[in-house]
Amino acid sequence: MFQGDEARGDKDNPHNFNSRREKEEAYESVKRGTSMVPLAKIVGSVGRYHDFDNQFKTDSIRVDDRLKSILTAMKAGKNMPPVSLYQIKDDFFILDGHHRYQAAKKLGYSEILSRIVELLPSKDTLENRLYREKTAFRDKGTLPQRIDLTEPGQFHLLEKQIKDHRAFLTQEGASEGISYQHAATDWYDTIYQPLSTIIRESNLIRSFPGRTVDDLYLYISTHQWEKGKKRKYGIGVDRLIPKNMEEFRKKMIQHKKEEYPEMRQKVTVFILLNVDGRYEQRIFDKLLALDEVKEVHSVHGSIDLIVKITLVRDLLSSDGELLAEFILTTIRKWPGVISTQTLIPGRSKVKKDDRCLI
């Protein structure tokens, strides 16, 4: 918690407001207005640290009485004025409202109404440059939150999307009065949010360690709507995301969030196995135990087993990569497997299951 770091001269503690401000060279201030702030993000105190111990409590009877009165008022549902916070990056420091903060914690609140002044970091580091780019992009478009790209110098691509969308809205409305902020808000709600939601809910991010959903949004949208070049990844992307940004917007407006399509597709593959006869029954049983395996057939001839499997991949991966990973991490490791051959159908049609099977 808050431990009076300044009073002890603990300059390296990240909860020490003065040292944190100096380290980030955060002197330019911007008023951010009033909003709810998670209590977990409030990490320190700007002033009055000398009144509090490491639990943000005090032995002063006067202050205890004040805390009790605030607790009583909050329990009764009385509206309290917002606390005043300084923000440095994603951390917040209390300037005024220590007892309201303590009362909110005691009552089990997860967030508190706060009046925020942000101190922008100016020290020339890659992290700070990226943070300022994120903040500038958000502020210019008056967006509700920052876009979390991990590489600097990329926000001009998102700005181009907003400018193109502004031109479309202007043409559609036959009006010159559409502001950049209005276009940015509409872009955020009707283009960015749908595509980023599709990416997030499809768990696509698991295939790209160290990247964010917003990184993938930028990559996919830029290749679909700007570069227009042929890709190595799955053809399903074109079916899901039209080549034109406004066509995508028109398509997604027709859906509620819970109806958004998934950026995943099933791949059916047949695997032909040659196995050592001594292990055939054991391999047969192990195959049936795999969720991906739908059918196993023992046959006579040059092939011993025929296996039908169904894999699920994201639309940026290739069938070959997915299949190779599956086989190498399962079947090829088993004793008794001599060789494997895979067949990916080029075109398939399955009849309805309305016949007797023998």
Phi and psi in degrees as a GROMACS rama.xvg file:
@    title "Ramachandran Plot"
@    xaxis  label "Phi"
@    yaxis  label "Psi"
@TYPE xy
-87.1995  127.002  PHE-2
-122.289  22.9297  GLN-3
60.9811  44.7467  GLY-4
-60.1691  -39.3615  ASP-5
-64.2837  -36.6873  GLU-6
-66.7337  -31.113  ALA-7
-91.8878  -6.20205  ARG-8
73.5048  28.0847  GLY-9
-81.6021  84.3415  ASP-10
-72.3778  -22.7901  LYS-11
-92.9554  -6.02752  ASP-12
-72.5691  126.948  ASN-13
-65.4932  -14.3092  PRO-14
-87.4931  -3.29159  HIS-15
-80.3233  111.075  ASN-16
-60.7995  -48.0432  PHE-17
-63.2158  -44.0594  ASN-18
-69.5783  -34.9771  SER-19
-65.5339  -41.5027  ARG-20
-63.9851  -42.5002  ARG-21
-67.1423  -41.2642  GLU-22
-61.7176  -41.582  LYS-23
-86.8687  -8.3008  GLU-24
52.5138  51.052  GLU-25
-98.5063  87.7975  ALA-26
-118.011  -21.4755  TYR-27
-78.061  123.803  GLU-28
-108.413  145.528  SER-29
-135.742  125.956  VAL-30
-74.9399  125.502  LYS-31
-104.178  2.59236  ARG-32
79.4051  -157.623  GLY-33
-114.562  132.014  THR-34
-158.277  170.972  SER-35
-81.3281  134.505  MET-36
-122.912  129.989  VAL-37
-59.6104  135.569  PRO-38
-60.439  -31.5016  LEU-39
-65.4417  -19.607  ALA-40
-90.8543  -4.64352  LYS-41
-89.3483  107.877  ILE-42
-109.959  -8.82452  VAL-43
-165.526  -176.826  GLY-44
-125.509  141.926  SER-45
-81.3414  -45.9497  VAL-46
-137.27  175.617  GLY-47
64.3214  14.9122  ARG-48
-60.1635  -26.4117  TYR-49
-71.3713  -12.9997  HIS-50
-86.8174  -11.6593  ASP-51
-123.62  149.754  PHE-52
-92.1238  -166.416  ASP-53
-72.8906  -6.07451  ASN-54
-105.728  12.8375  GLN-55
61.1941  36.0314  PHE-56
-120.033  168.807  LYS-57
-141.472  155.494  THR-58
-87.2511  -3.70554  ASP-59
-69.2268  125.021  SER-60
-62.0285  -38.5303  ILE-61
-60.8315  -46.5772  ARG-62
-69.8238  -38.1072  VAL-63
-58.334  -43.4028  ASP-64
-62.5865  -37.569  ASP-65
-67.3023  -41.9149  ARG-66
-62.6266  -41.1613  LEU-67
-61.9757  -40.8036  LYS-68
-66.9979  -35.9351  SER-69
-68.7766  -41.3048  ILE-70
-60.3631  -43.2274  LEU-71
-62.1496  -44.239  THR-72
-65.5224  -41.743  ALA-73
-69.4507  -36.731  MET-74
-63.4166  -32.9272  LYS-75
-79.6875  -2.33229  ALA-76
86.3845  14.2309  GLY-77
-72.4883  135.105  LYS-78
-70.1897  131.946  ASN-79
-107.672  149.037  MET-80
-64.8945  153.469  PRO-81
-66.286  148.845  PRO-82
-75.5798  159.7  VAL-83
-105.859  127.193  SER-84
-126.858  146.489  LEU-85
-98.6896  137.907  TYR-86
-113.151  130.021  GLN-87
-124.78  109.422  ILE-88
56.33  -122.081  LYS-89
-98.9056  8.62115  ASP-90
-108.73  150.828  ASP-91
-126.083  145.344  PHE-92
-128.39  134.022  PHE-93
-78.6274  126.75  ILE-94
-96.8189  -41.0736  LEU-95
-149.374  137.046  ASP-96
114.379  28.0993  GLY-97
-58.9874  -42.0215  HIS-98
-72.0216  -34.5649  HIS-99
-64.9236  -39.0641  ARG-100
-62.2551  -47.5982  TYR-101
-63.347  -40.2276  GLN-102
-64.3981  -41.6203  ALA-103
-61.3003  -38.9883  ALA-104
-65.313  -44.8861  LYS-105
-62.0931  -32.9936  LYS-106
-85.9862  0.563204  LEU-107
80.5567  19.1044  GLY-108
-68.229  150.639  TYR-109
-99.2212  -17.8129  SER-110
-150.278  166.67  GLU-111
-143.621  143.338  ILE-112
-66.7047  129.016  LEU-113
-139.451  144.222  SER-114
-100.379  122.652  ARG-115
-115.28  134.233  ILE-116
-119.306  118.745  VAL-117
-91.8419  136.677  GLU-118
-106.153  111.612  LEU-119
-79.3423  129.511  LEU-120
-70.4418  132.865  PRO-121
-117.889  -5.88465  SER-122
-61.1932  136.646  LYS-123
-79.8251  83.4539  ASP-124
-125.394  159.055  THR-125
-60.1649  -41.5604  LEU-126
-61.9697  -42.733  GLU-127
-71.1962  -38.2196  ASN-128
-60.8734  -43.1978  ARG-129
-65.7186  -41.4518  LEU-130
-61.1213  -43.3804  TYR-131
-68.101  -34.6131  ARG-132
-63.7369  -45.0428  GLU-133
-59.8083  -44.5909  LYS-134
-68.0201  -42.1155  THR-135
-64.0393  -40.9837  ALA-136
-64.507  -44.3178  PHE-137
-62.2815  -45.5198  ARG-138
-67.4837  -39.0882  ASP-139
-61.5908  -37.9829  LYS-140
-96.66  3.22193  GLY-141
48.8334  47.2716  THR-142
-82.6064  155.57  LEU-143
-70.7025  -21.7253  PRO-144
-156.239  167.361  GLN-145
-75.6688  146.837  ARG-146
-85.7314  127.13  ILE-147
-95.8064  72.2413  ASP-148
-83.6302  151.341  LEU-149
-105.66  -1.03534  THR-150
-122.353  131.875  GLU-151
-72.176  161.596  PRO-152
78.8283  17.1497  GLY-153
-110.195  -10.0922  GLN-154
-70.4632  -17.6463  PHE-155
-63.7883  -27.2228  HIS-156
-68.8602  -38.3532  LEU-157
-71.683  -36.5475  LEU-158
-62.0943  -37.1216  GLU-159
-63.7247  -39.014  LYS-160
-60.751  -42.0595  GLN-161
-66.3268  -41.7335  ILE-162
-65.4442  -40.4444  LYS-163
-64.4819  -39.4732  ASP-164
-68.1508  -36.2785  HIS-165
-63.1694  -42.0022  ARG-166
-63.3368  -38.9907  ALA-167
-64.6057  -45.9972  PHE-168
-63.4651  -38.5203  LEU-169
-63.1745  -46.3106  THR-170
-65.6678  -41.0081  GLN-171
-65.2939  -36.0871  GLU-172
-96.5237  -1.00206  GLY-173
51.0923  42.4554  ALA-174
-138.031  146.787  SER-175
-97.3353  1.57508  GLU-176
-91.1515  9.97014  GLY-177
-81.8861  119.911  ILE-178
-82.1384  162.653  SER-179
-60.3008  -40.2638  TYR-180
-63.7554  -41.0785  GLN-181
-64.4119  -43.8608  HIS-182
-65.2415  -39.0252  ALA-183
-64.3826  -42.292  ALA-184
-64.38  -41.4501  THR-185
-68.4634  -40.2251  ASP-186
-58.8663  -44.9568  TRP-187
-60.5403  -44.4455  TYR-188
-77.4126  -37.3305  ASP-189
-108.06  -11.5343  THR-190
-123.029  -59.4043  ILE-191
-62.3945  -49.8968  TYR-192
-62.4993  -46.2288  GLN-193
-59.7142  -47.0933  PRO-194
-68.7514  -41.8544  LEU-195
-66.0881  -33.2404  SER-196
-66.9858  -42.0889  THR-197
-59.4247  -45.0267  ILE-198
-63.629  -45.0229  ILE-199
-65.433  -46.7094  ARG-200
-73.7038  -16.7165  GLU-201
-87.8175  0.932497  SER-202
56.6577  27.7973  ASN-203
-62.1916  -27.2833  LEU-204
-63.8387  -22.0862  ILE-205
-63.9334  -23.6308  ARG-206
-84.8415  -3.44278  SER-207
-132.496  75.731  PHE-208
-57.6308  138.129  PRO-209
84.9719  -4.90398  GLY-210
-106.707  165.306  ARG-211
-113.451  168.147  THR-212
-57.363  -38.3493  VAL-213
-69.3218  -33.2771  ASP-214
-58.9902  -45.2177  ASP-215
-69.2863  -36.4085  LEU-216
-56.5062  -48.7543  TYR-217
-62.9458  -44.6528  LEU-218
-61.9239  -50.2125  TYR-219
-67.8189  -47.2907  ILE-220
-65.8107  -38.3066  SER-221
-64.7283  -43.1215  THR-222
-70.8224  -31.7571  HIS-223
-77.6258  -43.5952  GLN-224
-106.275  -12.6881  TRP-225
-117.329  -59.2654  GLU-226
-75.2312  -39.2142  LYS-227
59.1963  22.5327  GLY-228
-92.4987  161.995  LYS-229
-67.3315  144.587  LYS-230
-117.855  162.729  ARG-231
-88.5557  -18.863  LYS-232
-82.3978  178.838  TYR-233
-56.6067  145.558  GLY-234
-71.8575  -12.3196  ILE-235
-65.3825  -20.2238  GLY-236
-60.2909  -43.6266  VAL-237
-64.2268  -33.6421  ASP-238
-70.4067  -37.853  ARG-239
-82.1648  -40.0608  LEU-240
-121.567  105.984  ILE-241
-57.0256  157.96  PRO-242
-69.979  -15.3938  LYS-243
-109.452  131.47  ASN-244
-60.662  -42.427  MET-245
-71.9255  -27.6303  GLU-246
-67.1836  -39.2232  GLU-247
-62.1703  -45.5729  PHE-248
-58.7214  -45.5718  ARG-249
-61.7598  -39.8862  LYS-250
-66.5463  -42.3123  LYS-251
-76.9609  -26.27  MET-252
-61.174  -25.8015  ILE-253
-77.3749  -8.40477  GLN-254
-114.985  145.919  HIS-255
-79.8257  162.599  LYS-256
-56.0112  -42.4257  LYS-257
-70.6461  -8.82383  GLU-258
-101.208  2.81994  GLU-259
-59.6431  139.621  TYR-260
-70.7223  158.209  PRO-261
-92.85  145.605  GLU-262
-90.7069  50.8952  MET-263
-142.393  153.297  ARG-264
-148.099  153.606  GLN-265
-86.5832  143.82  LYS-266
-124.725  121.861  VAL-267
-97.0153  131.083  THR-268
-136.269  144.332  VAL-269
-109.56  134.345  PHE-270
-117.42  128.015  ILE-271
-103.17  125.533  LEU-272
-118.398  138.691  LEU-273
-106.355  127.595  ASN-274
-132.964  158.464  VAL-275
-71.6323  127.391  ASP-276
-55.2719  -28.5686  GLY-277
-67.7164  -23.6709  ARG-278
-107.727  1.62311  TYR-279
-58.8677  -47.5759  GLU-280
-64.7562  -38.8903  GLN-281
-64.9664  -42.3836  ARG-282
-66.0076  -39.8455  ILE-283
-56.6352  -47.398  PHE-284
-68.1719  -38.8916  ASP-285
-66.4245  -36.2604  LYS-286
-62.1976  -46.0638  LEU-287
-62.7813  -24.8107  LEU-288
-78.2737  -13.0208  ALA-289
-81.2493  133.515  LEU-290
-62.0931  -33.0522  ASP-291
-72.3789  -20.6951  GLU-292
-83.7088  125.291  VAL-293
-103.496  -32.8952  LYS-294
-146.042  145.663  GLU-295
-134.524  129.969  VAL-296
-128.534  129.687  HIS-297
-92.334  127.718  SER-298
-130.566  164.548  VAL-299
-104.535  142.559  HIS-300
131.366  -149.537  GLY-301
-74.8836  -16.4959  SER-302
-112.352  140.391  ILE-303
-94.2581  -42.5267  ASP-304
-134.149  142.168  LEU-305
-118.434  126.719  ILE-306
-123.446  133.989  VAL-307
-107.589  125.391  LYS-308
-125.983  156.401  ILE-309
-126.609  120.137  THR-310
-111.404  155.797  LEU-311
-119.33  126.704  VAL-312
-129.792  159.042  ARG-313
-79.3641  164.63  ASP-314
-77.3545  -3.03479  LEU-315
-98.5596  -8.27073  LEU-316
-95.0843  159.265  SER-317
-97.005  154.09  SER-318
-60.3034  -40.6592  ASP-319
-62.3562  -43.6433  GLY-320
-63.8478  -44.1804  GLU-321
-62.6009  -46.5285  LEU-322
-64.8572  -43.9981  LEU-323
-60.963  -42.5664  ALA-324
-63.0339  -42.9653  GLU-325
-62.7618  -48.4425  PHE-326
-67.2798  -41.9301  ILE-327
-69.4758  -28.7956  LEU-328
-91.6295  -7.48936  THR-329
-126.355  -87.2107  THR-330
-58.0986  -45.0866  ILE-331
-67.2037  -15.4006  ARG-332
-86.4768  -11.7784  LYS-333
-80.1275  137.701  TRP-334
-61.7304  139.105  PRO-335
97.683  -12.2054  GLY-336
-83.5361  116.33  VAL-337
-87.4859  -47.4346  ILE-338
-157.422  158.309  SER-339
-133.595  149.276  THR-340
-136.46  134.963  GLN-341
-112.848  144.921  THR-342
-129.211  119.609  LEU-343
-105.567  115.484  ILE-344
-59.5186  136.597  PRO-345
-79.8731  -35.9897  GLY-346
-147.86  137.292  ARG-347
-135.861  150.386  SER-348
-145.944  126.099  LYS-349
-111.165  126.168  VAL-350
-70.0613  156.521  LYS-351
-66.2536  147.985  LYS-352
-82.7058  70.1271  ASP-353
-120.661  19.4587  ASP-354
-120.937  158.186  ARG-355
-75.2816  136.453  CYS-356
-105.623  135.61  LEU-357
